[in-house]
Amino acid sequence: MLGIGGVYKGLTATILKQGSNQGIRFLVYNQVKLQLQGGDHQKVLPWYSSLFCGAIAGATSVIGNNPLDVIKSRMQGLEAHKYKNSLDCGIKIFQESGLTG
């Protein structure tokens, strides 16, 4: 697709991916941090504990967002013309490859 429509191809998938990515990341970070604090929000953690929380949160958000990232990449790829929209793309991927798609 050329023109302004090509610029926004896959926008919905990108918005969903980024939104859920940050949601997962903050949720997991705060839950892991709270566990390390033993439920005490006032307890200050050492830097390496914060690093650990961030690593777990980052890895979890990547794993949790992989399906949306696949849809986004296909919607913005060379064969994007195969799909009507992001939902159609996700359905076709699932029909062709199942959960591993």
N, C-alpha and C positions, 0 to 999 in steps of 0.2 A: 504494500500500500504506500502510495506516495503522498506528499503534501502534509497538511496539518494533521490529518487522520493517522498518518504513519508515526508522527511524533508521540501521539497518545495511545498507540497500540499497546495493550497490556497494562494500562494504567490501573484498572481495578485490581488486577492480581498484585501489582506492585504495592498499592495502598494496603491491601489486606496482609500481604507478607510483612511489610514494615510495621504495621500496627500490631499484628500478633507477635512479631519478633520482640518488640519493646515490651509488650504486655507480659510475655513469658519471661523475659530477662529480669524485669523488675520483681515480678512475683517470686521467681525462684531465688533471686539474690536475697530478697528480704526474708524468705522462709529459712534459707540456709543460715543466714546471719542470726536470726532469732534462735535457731537451734544451738548455734555455737555460743550464744549469749546465755543460754540456759533459761530463756524466757524473760530475762531482765533487759529491757530496752535501754537502760541507762549504762549498762556495762560497755566499756570501750574495748574493742578488739584490737589486737596487734595488726600491723600492716599485712603480714602474711596470711592472716585469717580473712581479711578483706580480699586479698588476691585469690584465695581459694574460693570464696563466695562468687567472685566474678568469673572465675574459670568454669565453675559448675553451671552458673547461669548462662554463660556464653555458649557452652557446649549444648545445654538443654534447648536453648533457643534455636540453634542451628538444626538440631535433630527435629524439633517440633515444627520448624518452618520449611523443611525440605519439600513436602508436597506442594506448597504454595510457590516455592522457588522454581520447581520444575514447570508448573503452569506458567509462571511469569516468563521464564526463559523460552518456552515454546511459543508463547504469544508474541514475543519480541524477536523470534528467530526467523530464518529464511523461509520456513514453511508455515508461517503464521496464517497464511491465506486459507489453510485447511479448517480453521476454526472461526465460528461466528463470534464468540466472546469467551471470556475466561471460564465460565461454567461449562460451555460446550467443550472447551479444551480439556477440562478436568474429567468430564464424562467420557470423552473419546480415549483419553489415556487409560482410564480405568477399564473400559471395554476392551481395549487392545492388549493391555499388559497386566491388568489386575492391580493388586496393591503394590506389587514390586515396580510398577511403572512410575 
